[in-house]
């Protein structure tokens, strides 16, 4: 019987949704507890928070592999987390693809052919059995096999050598013939060298040296001309830029900023949207959000809602009362989000608040809040 207490977490790409829902439904009919984001996330809940809680609570992760899943950063992050927490990870091949290096040591379940056979193998793996070996895992004998063969051959050589030695040693060995005595030849006596003949000569008179003329005395070199050192250049620092006024933007510039921000939201371009933010932002409930944090949040939102339609539903209120150059921009939007892949959409009204401040001559968001006024699922 399957272990009903074990929760199975599905990590997959949207392109494999049909197979995921089919497998999940079959596992539930067999009494297993499974978690799929499209089925188990309540309406209005934050997608990334719910995924994180379910991943931590699960004891087994099914990695549905396909070219789209292997290219998905979210899928690879979920797989890395499960492996790092020593959870059971079962790769499930949905479409032929290059299996990531971190999963190559795990046997996968193949659903690219016979579905019923793949489901039986998956059930066996969930019950604790191993998936059948992959065809590409049946490789020729490795170095250990070759070493075994070499050891056997080496042993045979030793046995043959021992037998041969026994045969040779068993025969009488003739005594070696005595070596002939060495013949010592005395060196010939040294030849007598004749004594050298010394001839005494009379000394020759020394030649008379000519009178030495005194060498002309060269005049002392003239001292080098004294060149006056040029005065060192005096460094004059450039004038400091004039301090930026606190009220750096007019009402027109601030309202244009809001219009550009909303237009970028509607284009679903996270990288362009992050350029509107400062390096550290009070981002909804996050007090010190970085650009990397905002990028991750926007990518998760785009994954859930690929189509966004935000429109101003009233005037933009501007508040400069802080006195430090920060302006608070408040406005109401009529929003709509939709996912054709899931067949889901939402719409409603929200009140947005942006705190913007000049940073290096550019207006950037340093704080953001939102209050949902009304919402409805379509």
C-alpha positions in Angstrom: 0.0 0.0 0.0 1.3 3.5 -0.8 2.4 5.7 2.1 -0.4 8.3 2.4 1.6 10.5 4.7 4.3 11.2 2.0 3.5 14.4 0.1 4.7 14.4 -3.5 5.7 17.8 -4.9 5.5 18.3 -8.7 8.2 20.6 -10.2 7.5 21.2 -13.9 7.2 23.6 -16.8 3.8 24.8 -18.0 4.4 23.1 -21.3 4.2 19.7 -19.5 0.9 20.6 -17.7 -1.3 18.0 -19.3 1.0 15.1 -18.3 1.5 16.5 -14.8 -2.3 16.8 -14.2 -2.8 13.2 -15.5 -0.2 11.7 -13.3 -1.3 13.7 -10.2 -4.9 12.6 -10.7 -3.9 8.9 -11.0 -1.7 9.2 -7.9 -4.5 10.7 -5.8 -6.8 7.9 -7.0 -4.2 5.5 -5.6 -4.4 7.2 -2.2 -1.2 9.3 -2.4 -0.9 12.9 -1.3 0.3 15.2 -4.1 0.8 18.9 -4.4 0.5 20.8 -7.7 0.5 24.6 -7.7 -2.4 25.0 -10.2 -4.7 22.8 -8.0 -3.5 23.5 -4.5 -2.9 27.3 -4.4 -5.9 29.2 -3.1 -7.2 32.2 -5.0 -5.5 35.4 -3.9 -2.5 33.7 -2.2 1.0 34.6 -3.1 2.3 32.0 -5.5 6.0 32.0 -4.4 5.1 31.8 -0.7 2.8 28.8 -1.2 5.3 27.0 -3.4 8.0 27.5 -0.8 5.8 26.2 2.0 4.7 23.1 0.0 8.3 22.3 -1.1 9.5 22.4 2.6 6.6 20.2 3.7 7.0 17.6 1.0 9.2 14.5 1.4 9.5 13.7 -2.4 9.9 15.8 -5.5 9.0 14.7 -9.0 11.1 16.6 -11.5 9.2 16.5 -14.8 12.0 16.9 -17.4 11.6 18.4 -20.8 13.6 21.0 -22.8 11.4 23.8 -21.3 11.8 22.5 -17.7 15.6 22.1 -18.0 15.7 25.8 -19.2 13.4 27.0 -16.3 15.3 28.6 -13.4 12.4 28.0 -11.1 12.4 24.2 -11.8 16.2 24.0 -11.3 16.0 26.0 -8.1 13.3 23.6 -6.7 15.4 20.6 -7.7 18.5 22.0 -6.1 16.6 22.8 -2.8 15.2 19.2 -2.7 18.7 17.7 -3.3 20.3 19.9 -0.7 17.6 19.0 1.9 18.2 15.2 1.2 14.6 14.8 0.0 13.7 11.9 -2.4 14.0 13.2 -6.0 12.6 11.2 -8.9 13.3 12.5 -12.4 10.4 11.9 -14.8 11.2 12.2 -18.5 8.3 13.9 -20.2 10.1 14.8 -23.5 13.6 13.9 -24.7 16.1 16.4 -23.4 19.6 16.8 -22.0 19.3 15.6 -18.3 20.9 18.2 -16.0 24.3 17.1 -14.4 22.9 17.2 -10.9 20.3 14.5 -11.9 22.4 12.2 -14.0 23.2 9.9 -11.1 19.5 9.3 -10.4 17.5 6.7 -12.4 14.6 8.4 -14.2 11.1 7.2 -15.1 10.4 7.4 -18.8 7.0 8.7 -19.9 8.0 9.4 -23.5 6.7 6.0 -24.7 4.2 3.7 -22.9 2.3 5.7 -20.3 1.0 2.7 -18.4 4.6 1.2 -18.1 5.9 4.6 -17.0 3.2 4.9 -14.3 4.0 1.4 -13.0 7.6 2.3 -12.7 6.8 5.6 -11.0 4.6 3.8 -8.4 7.3 1.3 -7.7 9.9 4.2 -7.2 7.5 6.0 -4.8 7.1 2.7 -2.8 10.8 2.5 -2.4 11.9 0.5 -5.4 14.4 1.6 -8.0 13.6 2.8 -11.5 14.9 0.5 -14.2 18.4 1.3 -15.5 18.7 3.7 -18.4 19.9 2.2 -21.7 22.7 4.7 -21.9 23.9 3.5 -18.4 24.9 0.0 -19.7 28.5 0.9 -20.6 31.5 -1.3 -21.3 33.6 -2.5 -18.3 35.3 0.3 -16.6 38.8 0.6 -15.2 37.9 -1.7 -12.2 37.0 -4.5 -14.7 40.2 -4.0 -16.6 42.2 -4.1 -13.4 40.5 -7.5 -12.5 41.5 -8.9 -15.9 45.1 -7.7 -15.5 45.3 -9.2 -12.1 44.1 -12.6 -13.4 46.6 -12.5 -16.3 49.4 -11.4 -13.9 48.5 -14.3 -11.6 48.8 -16.8 -14.5 52.2 -15.4 -15.4 53.4 -15.9 -11.8 52.2 -19.5 -11.8 53.9 -20.3 -15.1 57.1 -18.6 -13.9 57.0 -20.7 -10.6 56.6 -24.0 -12.5 59.5 -23.1 -14.9 61.7 -22.2 -11.9 60.9 -25.5 -10.2 61.9 -27.4 -13.4 65.1 -25.4 -13.7 66.1 -25.6 -10.0 65.4 -29.4 -10.0 68.2 -30.1 -12.4 71.9 -30.4 -11.2 73.8 -27.3 -11.9 77.5 -27.8 -13.1 80.2 -26.1 -10.9 81.5 -23.0 -12.6 85.0 -23.3 -14.1 87.7 -21.5 -12.2 88.6 -18.2 -13.6 92.2 -18.0 -15.1 94.7 -16.1 -12.9 95.3 -12.6 -14.0 98.6 -11.9 -15.8 100.4 -8.9 -14.3 102.5 -7.1 -16.8 105.1 -4.8 -15.2 105.2 -1.3 -16.7 108.5 -0.5 -18.6 111.0 1.7 -16.7 110.7 5.4 -17.6 113.0 6.6 -20.3 116.0 8.8 -19.1 115.6 12.3 -20.3 118.8 14.1 -21.4 119.9 17.0 -19.2 119.0 20.4 -20.6 121.9 22.4 -22.2 122.1 26.0 -20.7 123.9 28.6 -22.9 125.0 31.7 -21.0 124.8 35.0 -23.0 126.2 38.4 -22.2 123.5 41.0 -21.3 122.7 43.5 -24.1 122.9 47.2 -23.3 119.6 48.7 -22.4 118.2 51.1 -25.0 118.1 54.8 -24.1 114.6 56.0 -23.8 113.7 59.3 -25.6 113.0 62.3 -23.6 109.4 62.4 -22.5 107.5 65.5 -23.4 105.0 66.7 -20.8 101.4 66.0 -21.8 99.4 69.1 -22.6 97.1 70.0 -19.8 93.4 70.2 -20.9 91.5 73.2 -19.7 88.8 72.4 -17.0 85.4 71.8 -18.4 83.0 74.7 -18.3 80.3 74.3 -15.6 76.9 73.4 -16.9 74.5 76.3 -17.3 72.2 76.8 -14.4 68.6 76.4 -15.5 66.0 77.8 -13.3 63.4 75.2 -12.3 59.9 75.7 -13.6 57.4 76.3 -10.9 55.3 73.3 -10.0 51.8 73.4 -11.5 49.2 74.3 -9.0 46.2 71.9 -9.1 42.9 73.7 -9.0 40.0 71.3 -8.3 37.0 71.6 -10.5 34.1 73.4 -9.0 31.8 71.1 -7.1 28.4 70.5 -8.8 25.7 72.7 -7.5 23.6 70.9 -4.9 20.4 69.5 -6.3 17.4 71.3 -5.2 15.0 69.3 -3.1 12.1 69.9 -5.4 13.9 68.5 -8.5 10.9 67.5 -10.5 7.8 69.4 -11.6 4.3 68.0 -11.3 4.5 67.3 -15.0 7.7 65.2 -14.6 6.2 63.3 -11.7 3.0 62.4 -13.6 5.0 61.4 -16.7 7.1 59.1 -14.4 3.8 57.3 -13.3 2.6 56.9 -16.9 5.9 55.4 -18.0 5.9 53.0 -15.0 2.4 51.8 -15.7 3.2 51.4 -19.4 6.3 49.2 -18.5 4.1 47.1 -16.2 1.8 46.4 -19.1 4.6 45.3 -21.3 5.5 42.5 -18.8 9.2 43.4 -19.0 10.7 42.7 -15.5 14.2 43.9 -16.5 12.9 47.3 -17.7 10.6 47.6 -14.7 13.5 47.0 -12.2 15.3 50.0 -13.7 12.7 52.3 -12.1 13.9 51.3 -8.6 16.7 52.4 -6.3 19.4 50.0 -5.1 17.4 49.5 -1.8 13.6 49.9 -1.6 10.9 49.5 1.0 9.0 47.1 -1.3 5.5 46.2 0.1 6.3 44.2 3.2 10.0 43.9 2.6 11.8 46.8 4.4 15.2 46.5 2.6 14.5 44.9 -0.8 17.4 44.8 -3.4 17.0 44.9 -7.1 17.7 41.2 -7.2 14.8 40.5 -4.8 12.5 42.7 -6.9 13.6 41.0 -10.2 12.8 37.6 -8.7 9.4 38.8 -7.5 8.5 40.3 -10.9 9.6 37.1 -12.7 7.4 35.0 -10.5 4.5 37.4 -11.1 5.1 37.3 -14.9 5.2 33.5 -14.8 1.8 33.4 -13.1 0.2 36.3 -15.0 1.8 36.7 -18.5 -0.7 39.3 -19.5 -1.2 42.6 -17.5 -3.5 45.5 -18.2 -3.2 48.4 -15.7 -5.0 51.7 -16.3 -5.3 55.0 -14.3 -8.7 55.4 -12.9 -8.3 59.0 -11.5 -5.9 61.8 -10.9 -2.4 61.4 -9.5 -1.9 63.0 -6.0 1.5 64.5 -5.3 2.8 65.1 -1.7 6.2 66.8 -1.1 5.8 67.5 2.6 8.8 65.3 3.6 11.2 68.2 2.8 14.0 65.8 1.8 13.3 65.8 -2.0 11.1 62.8 -1.8 7.7 62.9 -3.5 4.8 60.6 -2.6 2.7 59.7 -5.7 -0.7 58.2 -5.0 -3.2 57.0 -7.7 -5.9 54.5 -8.4 -5.6 51.9 -11.1 -8.1 49.5 -12.7 -6.1 46.3 -13.1 -6.6 43.1 -15.1 -4.3 40.0 -15.3 -4.7 36.9 -17.4 -3.1 33.5 -18.1 -4.3 31.9 -21.3 -2.3 28.8 -20.5 -4.2 28.2 -17.3 -7.5 29.8 -18.5 -7.5 32.1 -15.5 -7.9 35.8 -15.1 -8.6 38.5 -12.4 -9.6 42.1 -12.3 -10.4 44.9 -9.9 -9.4 48.3 -8.4 -6.2 49.1 -6.4 -4.7 52.1 -4.8 -0.9 52.4 -5.5 1.6 54.5 -3.7 5.1 55.3 -5.0 7.7 57.2 -3.1 10.3 58.6 -5.6 13.5 60.5 -4.9 16.2 62.0 -7.1 19.3 59.8 -7.2 22.2 61.0 -9.3 19.9 63.3 -11.2 17.3 60.5 -11.9 14.0 59.9 -10.3 13.9 56.4 -8.7 11.4 54.5 -6.6 12.5 54.2 -2.9 9.2 52.8 -1.5 6.1 51.1 -2.8 2.8 50.0 -1.3 -0.6 48.8 -2.7 -4.0 48.4 -1.3 -6.6 46.3 -3.2 -9.9 48.1 -3.2 -11.9 45.3 -4.8 -11.1 42.1 -6.8 -13.0 39.5 -8.7 -12.0 36.3 -10.5 -13.3 36.1 -14.1 
